[in-house]
Amino acid sequence: METEELRKELLKMVETADEKFLKKVLALAKSYEEEKGTDWWDTISDEERKAIEEGLAEADSGQLIPHEEVMKKVRARFNKPE
């Protein structure tokens, strides 16, 4: 759906909506506006940041596992044929 079509559809819904719906849409819109300029890195926990940084450091130092090896382990674990 194109942006203009989305606008038209949303306007139709808003025109006939009850108060409960309008409050939810308004809250969602405000939440979106607040988050728009926020970097996802600033929204995750310290533990998540640490795990990502550790993974990047491992990758930078060449400690990688080839995709095919990972897939073999996953298939074996979940008993799925290749």
TIVO-2410 file (N, C-alpha, C; in nm, 3 decimals):
# residues 82
REC num residu      c1      c2      c3 atome chaine
REC   1      M   0.085  -0.118   0.000     N      A
REC   1      M   0.000   0.000   0.000    CA      A
REC   1      M   0.089   0.124   0.000     C      A
REC   2      E   0.058   0.217  -0.087     N      A
REC   2      E   0.133   0.341  -0.097    CA      A
REC   2      E   0.102   0.433   0.021     C      A
REC   3      T   0.188   0.527   0.047     N      A
REC   3      T   0.171   0.620   0.160    CA      A
REC   3      T   0.037   0.694   0.152     C      A
REC   4      E   0.003   0.742   0.035     N      A
REC   4      E  -0.122   0.817   0.020    CA      A
REC   4      E  -0.243   0.727   0.049     C      A
REC   5      E  -0.238   0.603   0.003     N      A
REC   5      E  -0.347   0.508   0.031    CA      A
REC   5      E  -0.358   0.481   0.180     C      A
REC   6      L  -0.243   0.469   0.246     N      A
REC   6      L  -0.242   0.448   0.391    CA      A
REC   6      L  -0.307   0.565   0.464     C      A
REC   7      R  -0.272   0.686   0.421     N      A
REC   7      R  -0.332   0.805   0.483    CA      A
REC   7      R  -0.484   0.805   0.469     C      A
REC   8      K  -0.530   0.777   0.348     N      A
REC   8      K  -0.675   0.776   0.322    CA      A
REC   8      K  -0.745   0.671   0.409     C      A
REC   9      E  -0.686   0.554   0.416     N      A
REC   9      E  -0.745   0.446   0.497    CA      A
REC   9      E  -0.750   0.485   0.644     C      A
REC  10      L  -0.641   0.542   0.693     N      A
REC  10      L  -0.636   0.583   0.833    CA      A
REC  10      L  -0.737   0.695   0.860     C      A
REC  11      L  -0.748   0.790   0.769     N      A
REC  11      L  -0.845   0.899   0.786    CA      A
REC  11      L  -0.988   0.845   0.792     C      A
REC  12      K  -1.020   0.746   0.709     N      A
REC  12      K  -1.153   0.684   0.713    CA      A
REC  12      K  -1.179   0.623   0.851     C      A
REC  13      M  -1.079   0.555   0.903     N      A
REC  13      M  -1.094   0.490   1.033    CA      A
REC  13      M  -1.110   0.594   1.144     C      A
REC  14      V  -1.033   0.701   1.137     N      A
REC  14      V  -1.037   0.805   1.240    CA      A
REC  14      V  -1.173   0.877   1.238     C      A
REC  15      E  -1.226   0.900   1.119     N      A
REC  15      E  -1.353   0.972   1.107    CA      A
REC  15      E  -1.468   0.900   1.178     C      A
REC  16      T  -1.463   0.768   1.184     N      A
REC  16      T  -1.573   0.692   1.243    CA      A
REC  16      T  -1.536   0.627   1.376     C      A
REC  17      A  -1.417   0.656   1.426     N      A
REC  17      A  -1.365   0.587   1.544    CA      A
REC  17      A  -1.427   0.640   1.673     C      A
REC  18      D  -1.429   0.551   1.773     N      A
REC  18      D  -1.475   0.592   1.905    CA      A
REC  18      D  -1.358   0.649   1.985     C      A
REC  19      E  -1.386   0.701   2.103     N      A
REC  19      E  -1.285   0.767   2.185    CA      A
REC  19      E  -1.171   0.673   2.223     C      A
REC  20      K  -1.203   0.549   2.256     N      A
REC  20      K  -1.101   0.452   2.298    CA      A
REC  20      K  -0.999   0.432   2.185     C      A
REC  21      F  -1.048   0.414   2.063     N      A
REC  21      F  -0.960   0.394   1.948    CA      A
REC  21      F  -0.872   0.518   1.927     C      A
REC  22      L  -0.934   0.636   1.931     N      A
REC  22      L  -0.861   0.760   1.909    CA      A
REC  22      L  -0.751   0.780   2.012     C      A
REC  23      K  -0.778   0.747   2.137     N      A
REC  23      K  -0.676   0.761   2.241    CA      A
REC  23      K  -0.559   0.667   2.216     C      A
REC  24      K  -0.587   0.546   2.171     N      A
REC  24      K  -0.480   0.450   2.143    CA      A
REC  24      K  -0.396   0.496   2.024     C      A
REC  25      V  -0.461   0.545   1.920     N      A
REC  25      V  -0.388   0.593   1.803    CA      A
REC  25      V  -0.301   0.712   1.840     C      A
REC  26      L  -0.356   0.803   1.919     N      A
REC  26      L  -0.281   0.921   1.961    CA      A
REC  26      L  -0.159   0.880   2.045     C      A
REC  27      A  -0.178   0.787   2.137     N      A
REC  27      A  -0.066   0.739   2.219    CA      A
REC  27      A   0.042   0.675   2.133     C      A
REC  28      L   0.000   0.597   2.035     N      A
REC  28      L   0.096   0.532   1.945    CA      A
REC  28      L   0.172   0.637   1.863     C      A
REC  29      A   0.101   0.737   1.814     N      A
REC  29      A   0.164   0.842   1.735    CA      A
REC  29      A   0.264   0.920   1.819     C      A
REC  30      K   0.227   0.953   1.941     N      A
REC  30      K   0.319   1.025   2.029    CA      A
REC  30      K   0.442   0.941   2.060     C      A
REC  31      S   0.421   0.814   2.086     N      A
REC  31      S   0.531   0.722   2.115    CA      A
REC  31      S   0.626   0.715   1.995     C      A
REC  32      Y   0.569   0.708   1.876     N      A
REC  32      Y   0.651   0.702   1.754    CA      A
REC  32      Y   0.734   0.830   1.739     C      A
REC  33      E   0.672   0.943   1.761     N      A
REC  33      E   0.743   1.071   1.749    CA      A
REC  33      E   0.858   1.079   1.849     C      A
REC  34      E   0.837   1.028   1.969     N      A
REC  34      E   0.943   1.031   2.071    CA      A
REC  34      E   1.059   0.940   2.034     C      A
REC  35      E   1.027   0.825   1.973     N      A
REC  35      E   1.129   0.726   1.940    CA      A
REC  35      E   1.200   0.755   1.809     C      A
REC  36      K   1.141   0.837   1.724     N      A
REC  36      K   1.193   0.860   1.590    CA      A
REC  36      K   1.341   0.900   1.589     C      A
REC  37      G   1.382   0.984   1.679     N      A
REC  37      G   1.520   1.029   1.681    CA      A
REC  37      G   1.609   0.946   1.772     C      A
REC  38      T   1.557   0.840   1.829     N      A
REC  38      T   1.631   0.758   1.924    CA      A
REC  38      T   1.710   0.649   1.852     C      A
REC  39      D   1.835   0.638   1.886     N      A
REC  39      D   1.919   0.531   1.833    CA      A
REC  39      D   1.886   0.403   1.909     C      A
REC  40      W   1.869   0.292   1.838     N      A
REC  40      W   1.833   0.166   1.903    CA      A
REC  40      W   1.936   0.126   2.009     C      A
REC  41      W   2.061   0.165   1.988     N      A
REC  41      W   2.167   0.130   2.084    CA      A
REC  41      W   2.135   0.187   2.222     C      A
REC  42      D   2.072   0.303   2.225     N      A
REC  42      D   2.039   0.367   2.352    CA      A
REC  42      D   1.916   0.306   2.419     C      A
REC  43      T   1.849   0.216   2.351     N      A
REC  43      T   1.727   0.156   2.406    CA      A
REC  43      T   1.748   0.016   2.462     C      A
REC  44      I   1.867  -0.041   2.439     N      A
REC  44      I   1.891  -0.177   2.488    CA      A
REC  44      I   1.963  -0.174   2.623     C      A
REC  45      S   1.958  -0.288   2.691     N      A
REC  45      S   2.017  -0.296   2.824    CA      A
REC  45      S   2.170  -0.303   2.818     C      A
REC  46      D   2.233  -0.280   2.932     N      A
REC  46      D   2.379  -0.291   2.941    CA      A
REC  46      D   2.425  -0.432   2.906     C      A
REC  47      E   2.348  -0.532   2.948     N      A
REC  47      E   2.385  -0.671   2.919    CA      A
REC  47      E   2.382  -0.697   2.769     C      A
REC  48      E   2.279  -0.643   2.701     N      A
REC  48      E   2.270  -0.661   2.556    CA      A
REC  48      E   2.385  -0.591   2.486     C      A
REC  49      R   2.420  -0.471   2.529     N      A
REC  49      R   2.533  -0.399   2.470    CA      A
REC  49      R   2.662  -0.478   2.489     C      A
REC  50      K   2.682  -0.530   2.610     N      A
REC  50      K   2.803  -0.606   2.639    CA      A
REC  50      K   2.812  -0.730   2.549     C      A
REC  51      A   2.700  -0.801   2.533     N      A
REC  51      A   2.699  -0.921   2.449    CA      A
REC  51      A   2.732  -0.887   2.304     C      A
REC  52      I   2.677  -0.778   2.255     N      A
REC  52      I   2.704  -0.736   2.118    CA      A
REC  52      I   2.852  -0.698   2.103     C      A
REC  53      E   2.903  -0.623   2.198     N      A
REC  53      E   3.044  -0.583   2.191    CA      A
REC  53      E   3.137  -0.703   2.198     C      A
REC  54      E   3.103  -0.801   2.281     N      A
REC  54      E   3.185  -0.923   2.289    CA      A
REC  54      E   3.181  -0.998   2.156     C      A
REC  55      G   3.063  -1.007   2.096     N      A
REC  55      G   3.051  -1.075   1.967    CA      A
REC  55      G   3.130  -1.005   1.859     C      A
REC  56      L   3.124  -0.874   1.857     N      A
REC  56      L   3.202  -0.799   1.758    CA      A
REC  56      L   3.351  -0.817   1.779     C      A
REC  57      A   3.395  -0.818   1.905     N      A
REC  57      A   3.537  -0.838   1.934    CA      A
REC  57      A   3.582  -0.977   1.888     C      A
REC  58      E   3.498  -1.077   1.911     N      A
REC  58      E   3.531  -1.213   1.867    CA      A
REC  58      E   3.541  -1.218   1.714     C      A
REC  59      A   3.446  -1.155   1.647     N      A
REC  59      A   3.449  -1.154   1.500    CA      A
REC  59      A   3.573  -1.081   1.450     C      A
REC  60      D   3.607  -0.968   1.511     N      A
REC  60      D   3.725  -0.892   1.470    CA      A
REC  60      D   3.853  -0.972   1.487     C      A
REC  61      S   3.855  -1.061   1.588     N      A
REC  61      S   3.976  -1.140   1.612    CA      A
REC  61      S   3.974  -1.273   1.535     C      A
REC  62      G   3.873  -1.291   1.450     N      A
REC  62      G   3.869  -1.411   1.366    CA      A
REC  62      G   3.804  -1.531   1.430     C      A
REC  63      Q   3.744  -1.515   1.545     N      A
REC  63      Q   3.679  -1.627   1.613    CA      A
REC  63      Q   3.537  -1.645   1.558     C      A
REC  64      L   3.530  -1.697   1.437     N      A
REC  64      L   3.402  -1.714   1.369    CA      A
REC  64      L   3.372  -1.860   1.345     C      A
REC  65      I   3.245  -1.894   1.336     N      A
REC  65      I   3.202  -2.029   1.302    CA      A
REC  65      I   3.133  -2.019   1.166     C      A
REC  66      P   3.176  -2.097   1.068     N      A
REC  66      P   3.115  -2.092   0.935    CA      A
REC  66      P   2.964  -2.122   0.941     C      A
REC  67      H   2.890  -2.058   0.855     N      A
REC  67      H   2.745  -2.073   0.851    CA      A
REC  67      H   2.702  -2.219   0.839     C      A
REC  68      E   2.765  -2.292   0.750     N      A
REC  68      E   2.728  -2.433   0.730    CA      A
REC  68      E   2.746  -2.514   0.857     C      A
REC  69      E   2.850  -2.487   0.933     N      A
REC  69      E   2.872  -2.559   1.059    CA      A
REC  69      E   2.761  -2.527   1.159     C      A
REC  70      V   2.724  -2.402   1.167     N      A
REC  70      V   2.615  -2.362   1.258    CA      A
REC  70      V   2.486  -2.431   1.216     C      A
REC  71      M   2.458  -2.431   1.085     N      A
REC  71      M   2.334  -2.492   1.036    CA      A
REC  71      M   2.330  -2.643   1.064     C      A
REC  72      K   2.444  -2.710   1.053     N      A
REC  72      K   2.448  -2.853   1.085    CA      A
REC  72      K   2.412  -2.876   1.231     C      A
REC  73      K   2.466  -2.793   1.319     N      A
REC  73      K   2.437  -2.806   1.462    CA      A
REC  73      K   2.288  -2.779   1.490     C      A
REC  74      V   2.234  -2.678   1.424     N      A
REC  74      V   2.092  -2.645   1.445    CA      A
REC  74      V   2.004  -2.759   1.395     C      A
REC  75      R   2.034  -2.809   1.275     N      A
REC  75      R   1.955  -2.920   1.221    CA      A
REC  75      R   1.963  -3.042   1.311     C      A
REC  76      A   2.082  -3.072   1.360     N      A
REC  76      A   2.100  -3.188   1.448    CA      A
REC  76      A   2.020  -3.167   1.578     C      A
REC  77      R   2.026  -3.048   1.631     N      A
REC  77      R   1.958  -3.021   1.757    CA      A
REC  77      R   1.807  -3.032   1.743     C      A
REC  78      F   1.756  -2.983   1.631     N      A
REC  78      F   1.611  -2.986   1.611    CA      A
REC  78      F   1.566  -3.099   1.523     C      A
REC  79      N   1.658  -3.192   1.495     N      A
REC  79      N   1.628  -3.315   1.425    CA      A
REC  79      N   1.567  -3.290   1.288     C      A
REC  80      K   1.623  -3.196   1.214     N      A
REC  80      K   1.574  -3.166   1.080    CA      A
REC  80      K   1.679  -3.210   0.979     C      A
REC  81      P   1.635  -3.276   0.871     N      A
REC  81      P   1.731  -3.318   0.768    CA      A
REC  81      P   1.785  -3.198   0.690     C      A
REC  82      E   1.904  -3.215   0.633     N      A
REC  82      E   1.966  -3.107   0.555    CA      A
REC  82      E   1.899  -3.088   0.427     C      A
***
